Structure formats: structure tokens, C-alpha cells
Amino acid sequence: MLRSIPEAARAVVPPVSREDGAGPAAVLAISRQDETRMTGWGLTKARSMGRVAEVVERAGGSPAKVFRAAELPLRLVDHPERLILLRDQLRLIACAAREIGDPALGARLSVEAGILGLGALADHVLGADRLDVAIARANSMMGTLLQSSTRIELWAEDGIAHWTYGVTDRSDEGRQFNECLALGYMLDLLRRFIGPRFTPLRAAVAGPPLPGRTAVEDVLRTDLGRSARALVSFPEAHLLAENPAPRPQRVEPTGREAIPDDLVGLVEHLILLELLAGRPALAPVARRLGMSARTLQRRLVLRGITFEQVARSVLRAEAESLLRQRRVSIAAVALDLGYSEPAHFTRAFRGWTGLSPRAWQRRSA
């Protein structure tokens, strides 16, 4: 017998009633972010790929070369909350794996970081008192707290629970690396509730035969098969496993922490990403999205805004955020925002707010 809940029911699973005799997973959670609703581009927080630069360097590779090949700024490693395109994450892990010759890199990154490396999502998930609730939270909050364009489901059949993962982003490069990355996080969560020696009944990735499968299995500590989607299967009764160390409950995300599902919000975050490499400009943002600068500008204008207006809003918000850190100098803020001279930043900031950065800082104290 197959059991799941309707797609619309994406909230945390309530405690399962034991009176109807249906078993511990009579109600299971499903989350389906099949495409970012407005943009069609998947986004993920940089922290989702773990400490990739550190692992590459430890293996004798060049992080700078890897990030350059993936067309991402190396400074991203110091900003784990920045959002990047999911396809950029897939490409970065593939480039890193080629650089150091490690087919198990995707799995290694998530196993080393563990579920705790996922920041806000980890706080939310590990606040659950039971495994079924933890998985439900992971499923329902994935698209808000960590990664969009992700299809992640939990369902049960004949006493076996199946937790599946896949991305709906159109990029194919690095997809299996990403699945192994996800399996590492999923297995770490399961082992925190079930026990550190837990081995699933079955684990699998999608697609063709996995290169370096034995190495990946050694890292994940489980055999790997092939399936239509990446999955972990285990006895349904384990869903009642209690959390041995629950964390404080996290509130719902607000503001910039939430992953956007509109084009303007997407462009805002790509501008923040471009800031790590210098002043943001229309052409590189458009190129990252696979379109011409004219096309991106036209799509923004249809939404009542220009790229320049979006960039100005992002720069102002970022400047004000940095200026609230009292120990940061005006020159450092200017440099972080891509200005070659502090005077240029001061002139721009005065145009945004009517105040100099120093005067604004004093007023906001």
C-alpha cells in the first residue's frame, strides 16, 4: 500500500495517530519545488556545497583555478549565505572534482560538513523531536531556506519508507555530483536519529552508471544502486525515531533570507554575487542567466523596473548593512561595493540617502 499526503499539504507532519492501525507513516510530507515559480532558474545558498575550496586545497588543487573555471568569484567561500544559480553549483563541484581527480567529491563535501553545515535549514530540521517531523521540515522548507527547483519527497510502501531527491533545473553538468552531495546530507540526518551505524536498505542515484562508484560508497558508507531518482530507503518504523539532541526551534524565514521566486528578486541576488568580483553590471548578470543584456532589461522593464534601479537598491541596502558594523571603515565599505575610490562611494551614497556615509552612521547609532 502506497501512502502520501496531497501535494498542497506541505506543513510539518503532525504526530501520527496510532489508533487507526495504519502504522507510523500514515501521514508523510511531500515538498515539490518543480521549478522556481516565476523565474525558472534554480537557486541555492553557497553553503549547500560545503567547504569546496578547503577540500580542493587539501588535495593539492587550486581553488582559484576551480572557481575561475566555474565562472564564480573565489570570495564566495567567505559568504555562505549568498545565493548562486543551482547550475553554477553543479558546475563548480564538477570542476573541483576534475581538478583533484576525486569522483567522490560531492559525497565528501556533504559528509564532512554534515547536516549542521546547512545553517538555517539545519536549525529548523534538528529542532524536530522525531525523524518523521524532521524529514517533513526538510522537505517543506528546502525551497525557502536552502535550494529551489528541487523535488524532494517522502513516501512509504509495504513497510518501507523512501526519501527521494532530484533537481528540476535544466542543467545536466554535475547532476550526479549534486545527488551524491544530497545523499550525504540525507544520510547524516538519518544517522542522527536512527544511530551512527545506520545503513539504508537501499540508496541510489539517477542516470548512467556512476563513475568512481566504489569511492562514493566508501564515503557514504552504503552501497549505491541506480534509480529514476536519487533515494534512500529504510524501514518505515524508523520514522518514529526520537531526536537524541533537539535544537532550539527556528522561526520562519523573512526578508532576504528567503529564496526569491520572481525575476527581480533573482537579479537582486545575482547582483550581490557580482559584488564579490567588482561593480555589478547588466551584461555579466544577463550572461549568467543565458540571455542578452537587452532581453534581461526588457523583462525587467515589463515588471516596472530597470536593471540600474535594481542595482541601486541592492547597493544601498548592502551599504547600510555594512555601515551598521561600526568597526568597518568607509574605505572598506566602498571597496566591498566595487568603488575604486571612497569619494565615489560617498557621492553615490549621498545621492541615495541625502547624507554622507559617516553622517548616516551617526544618525543610525
TIKOLFI-411844 format. One record per residue (C-alpha): residue number from 0; x, y negated, z negated; residue in one letter. Coordinates in steps of 0.05 Angstrom, whole numbers. Each point is the difference from the previous one (the first is absolute). Layout:
<rs>
R pos      u      v      w code
R NUM      X      Y      Z    A
...
</rs>
This chain:
<rs>
R pos      u      v      w code
R   0      0      0      0    M
R   1     27    -69     21    L
R   2    -11    -58    -48    R
R   3     13    -74      7    S
R   4    -36    -66    -12    I
R   5    -29    -46     53    P
R   6     50    -46     33    E
R   7    -33    -61    -31    A
R   8     14     24    -70    A
R   9     72    -21    -10    R
R  10      1    -18    -73    A
R  11     36     38    -54    V
R  12    -29     69    -12    V
R  13    -42      2    -63    P
R  14     11     57    -50    P
R  15    -26     63     33    V
R  16    -62     31    -31    S
R  17     12     73    -22    R
R  18    -75     14     -8    E
R  19    -17     16     72    D
R  20     52     56      6    G
R  21     29    -31     63    A
R  22     72     -1    -27    G
R  23     48    -55    -16    P
R  24      1    -33     69    A
R  25    -75     -5     13    A
R  26     14    -72     16    V
R  27     64    -20     36    L
R  28     25    -67     26    A
R  29     13    -18     72    I
R  30     33    -63     26    S
R  31      2    -14     74    R
R  32     36    -62     25    Q
R  33     -2     25     72    D
R  34     23    -67     27    E
R  35     11    -68    -31    T
R  36    -70    -25     13    R
R  37     15    -65     35    M
R  38     72      5     24    T
R  39     12     72     21    G
R  40     71     -3    -28    W
R  41     20     40    -60    G
R  42     37    -35    -57    L
R  43     40     27    -57    T
R  44     38    -29    -58    K
R  45     75      4      7    A
R  46      4     39    -65    R
R  47    -36     59     33    S
R  48     64     21     35    M
R  49     40      5    -64    G
R  50     73    -22     -7    R
R  51     18     14     72    V
R  52     60    -48      2    A
R  53     29     31    -63    E
R  54     -8     71     26    V
R  55     31    -18     68    V
R  56     60    -34    -33    E
R  57     10     58    -48    R
R  58      3     47     59    A
R  59     54    -42     33    G
R  60    -45    -35     50    G
R  61    -10    -74     15    S
R  62    -65    -30    -27    P
R  63     12    -62     42    A
R  64      4     42     63    K
R  65    -63     38    -18    V
R  66    -41    -62    -14    F
R  67     27    -34     63    R
R  68    -21     60     41    A
R  69    -69     -2    -30    A
R  70     -4    -76     12    E
R  71    -12    -14    -74    L
R  72     38    -48    -46    P
R  73     46     35    -49    L
R  74    -23    -49    -55    R
R  75    -65     40      0    L
R  76     31     48    -50    V
R  77     -3    -56    -52    D
R  78    -74    -13     13    H
R  79    -38     66    -11    P
R  80    -68    -34     -1    E
R  81      7    -30     70    R
R  82    -46     31     51    L
R  83     28     28     65    I
R  84    -33     34     58    L
R  85     -8     74    -12    L
R  86     33     15     67    R
R  87     60    -41    -22    D
R  88      5     44    -62    Q
R  89     -4     63     43    L
R  90     54    -27     46    R
R  91     45    -20    -58    L
R  92     -1     69    -32    I
R  93     13     32     67    A
R  94     59    -46     13    C
R  95     27     13    -70    A
R  96     -6     76      9    A
R  97     39     -4     65    R
R  98     53    -44    -31    E
R  99     17     49    -55    I
R 100    -21     65     34    G
R 101    -51     18    -54    D
R 102    -64     33     26    P
R 103    -27      1    -71    A
R 104      8    -75    -11    L
R 105    -75    -14     -2    G
R 106    -11     51    -55    A
R 107     63    -20    -36    R
R 108    -22    -73     -5    L
R 109    -67     15    -33    S
R 110     27     55    -45    V
R 111     55    -46    -26    E
R 112    -48    -58    -11    A
R 113    -58     42    -26    G
R 114    -71    -25     -7    I
R 115     25    -53    -48    L
R 116     35    -33     59    G
R 117    -67    -20     29    L
R 118    -11    -59    -46    G
R 119    -72    -22     -9    A
R 120    -28     64     31    L
R 121     40     42    -50    A
R 122    -26    -41    -59    D
R 123    -71     10     24    H
R 124      7     74     15    V
R 125     39     19    -63    L
R 126    -51    -34    -44    G
R 127    -47     57     15    A
R 128    -12     52    -55    D
R 129     -9     58     49    R
R 130     27     22     67    L
R 131    -65     -4     39    D
R 132     -8    -73    -22    V
R 133     72    -16     16    A
R 134     -7     28     71    I
R 135    -65    -37      9    A
R 136     34    -65    -20    R
R 137     58     13     46    A
R 138    -48     14     58    N
R 139    -46    -59    -12    S
R 140     54    -52    -15    M
R 141     53     20     51    M
R 142    -25    -48     53    G
R 143     -3    -58    -50    T
R 144     62      9    -41    L
R 145     51     34     45    L
R 146    -15     18     72    Q
R 147    -55     -9     51    S
R 148    -18     41     62    S
R 149      5     62    -44    T
R 150    -47     58     -3    R
R 151      6     37    -66    I
R 152    -51     50    -25    E
R 153    -13     51    -54    L
R 154    -48     58     11    W
R 155    -11     70    -26    A
R 156    -20     66     29    E
R 157     -4     69    -33    D
R 158     36    -22    -62    G
R 159     57    -34     37    I
R 160     11    -76     -1    A
R 161     30    -32     62    H
R 162     32    -69     -3    W
R 163     14    -25     70    T
R 164     38    -61     27    Y
R 165      7    -33     68    G
R 166     10    -68     32    V
R 167    -43    -27     56    T
R 168     49    -52     24    D
R 169     16     10     74    R
R 170     76      7     -9    S
R 171     29     70      7    D
R 172     73    -13    -18    E
R 173     18     26    -69    G
R 174    -70     28    -14    R
R 175     26     66    -31    Q
R 176     50    -38    -42    F
R 177    -59    -40    -27    N
R 178    -40     62    -14    E
R 179     59     30    -39    C
R 180      6    -66    -37    L
R 181    -74      4    -19    A
R 182      5     73    -21    L
R 183     56    -17    -48    G
R 184    -44    -52    -35    Y
R 185    -60     47      0    M
R 186     40     58    -30    L
R 187     30    -45    -53    D
R 188    -70    -22    -22    L
R 189    -24     72     -2    L
R 190     61     22    -40    R
R 191    -11    -55    -51    R
R 192    -68     29    -16    F
R 193      8     75     14    I
R 194     72      8    -22    G
R 195     70    -13     28    P
R 196      6     71     28    R
R 197    -65     -3     39    F
R 198      4     30     70    T
R 199    -60    -10     46    P
R 200    -36     58     33    L
R 201     15    -33     66    R
R 202     34    -63     25    A
R 203      3    -21     73    A
R 204     16    -55     50    V
R 205    -34    -15     66    A
R 206     30      2     70    G
R 207     56     41     30    P
R 208     49     44    -39    P
R 209     33    -43    -53    L
R 210     75    -12     13    P
R 211     42     19    -60    G
R 212    -59     34    -33    R
R 213     43     39    -50    T
R 214     33    -64    -25    A
R 215    -67    -34     -9    V
R 216    -27     61    -37    E
R 217     60     -2    -47    D
R 218    -14    -73    -17    V
R 219    -75      9     -9    L
R 220      9     67    -36    R
R 221    -53     34     41    T
R 222     -8     38     66    D
R 223    -27    -41     58    L
R 224    -47     23     54    G
R 225    -36    -36     56    R
R 226    -71    -25      1    S
R 227    -44    -50     36    A
R 228     17    -49    -57    R
R 229     51     -4    -55    A
R 230    -29     34    -62    L
R 231     12     30    -68    V
R 232    -46     57    -23    S
R 233     -7     25    -72    F
R 234    -50     35    -45    P
R 235    -62    -42     -9    E
R 236      2     11    -76    A
R 237     63    -43     -3    H
R 238    -43    -61     13    L
R 239    -18      2    -73    L
R 240     73     -5    -22    A
R 241      8    -55    -52    E
R 242     50    -57      5    N
R 243     55     12    -52    P
R 244     21    -73      0    A
R 245    -56    -47     24    P
R 246     22    -72     16    R
R 247    -40    -64    -16    P
R 248    -58     -9     49    Q
R 249     12    -50     56    R
R 250    -52    -51     22    V
R 251    -22     -6     72    E
R 252     49    -38     46    P
R 253    -13    -71     21    T
R 254     30    -51     47    G
R 255     63     16     39    R
R 256      9     66    -35    E
R 257    -57     29     40    A
R 258     17     24     71    I
R 259    -37    -43     50    P
R 260    -48     27     52    D
R 261     -3    -63     44    D
R 262     47    -28     53    L
R 263     14    -64    -38    V
R 264     19     38    -63    G
R 265     43     46     41    L
R 266     37    -58     31    V
R 267     10    -32    -68    E
R 268     37     61    -25    H
R 269     41      7     63    L
R 270     21    -73     -9    I
R 271     22     17    -71    L
R 272     40     58     30    L
R 273     33    -46     51    E
R 274     19    -47    -56    L
R 275     50     52    -22    L
R 276     37    -10     65    A
R 277     -8    -76      8    G
R 278    -54    -50     20    R
R 279    -62     36     25    P
R 280    -19    -11     73    A
R 281    -58     20     44    L
R 282     40     42     51    A
R 283     31     51    -49    P
R 284    -65     10    -37    V
R 285    -37     12     65    A
R 286     55     47     25    R
R 287     -6     41    -64    R
R 288    -74      7     15    L
R 289     14     21     72    G
R 290    -32    -60     33    M
R 291     22    -65     32    S
R 292      5    -65    -39    A
R 293    -57    -29     42    R
R 294    -45     59    -15    T
R 295     11     -4    -75    L
R 296    -11    -75      0    Q
R 297    -65      9     40    R
R 298    -26     53    -49    R
R 299     15    -45    -59    L
R 300    -34    -59     33    V
R 301    -62     43     10    L
R 302      0      6    -76    R
R 303      5    -76     -8    G
R 304     74     -6    -18    I
R 305     68     -6     34    T
R 306     64     36    -15    F
R 307     31    -65    -23    E
R 308    -56    -10    -50    Q
R 309      8     70    -27    V
R 310     75     -8     -6    A
R 311     -7    -67    -36    R
R 312    -49     31    -50    S
R 313     47     59    -13    V
R 314     61    -45     -8    L
R 315    -36    -46    -48    R
R 316    -26     57    -43    A
R 317     68     33     -2    E
R 318     34    -66    -16    A
R 319    -47    -13    -58    E
R 320     10     71    -26    S
R 321     75     -8      1    L
R 322     -1    -70    -31    L
R 323    -39     28    -59    R
R 324     63     38    -17    Q
R 325     35    -55    -38    R
R 326     70     26      8    R
R 327     -3      1     76    V
R 328     33    -59     33    S
R 329    -32    -41     55    I
R 330     58     21     46    A
R 331    -14     73    -14    A
R 332    -74     -8     15    V
R 333     17    -36     65    A
R 334     47     57     20    L
R 335    -52     53    -17    D
R 336    -50    -35     45    L
R 337     48     -3     59    G
R 338     19    -74     -4    Y
R 339     71    -16     19    S
R 340      1    -62    -45    E
R 341    -36    -14    -66    P
R 342    -19    -69     27    A
R 343    -39     33     57    H
R 344    -38     42    -51    F
R 345    -13    -61    -45    T
R 346    -29    -38     59    R
R 347    -45     58     20    A
R 348    -23     12    -72    F
R 349    -17    -74     -8    R
R 350    -43      5     62    G
R 351    -37     60    -29    W
R 352    -12    -26    -70    T
R 353     15    -75     -1    G
R 354     54     14    -52    L
R 355     74     17      1    S
R 356     16     71    -23    P
R 357     30    -27    -65    R
R 358    -61    -44    -14    A
R 359    -47     58     15    W
R 360     41     44    -47    Q
R 361     -6    -51    -56    R
R 362    -75     -8     11    R
R 363    -12     75     -1    S
R 364     39     11    -64    A
</rs>
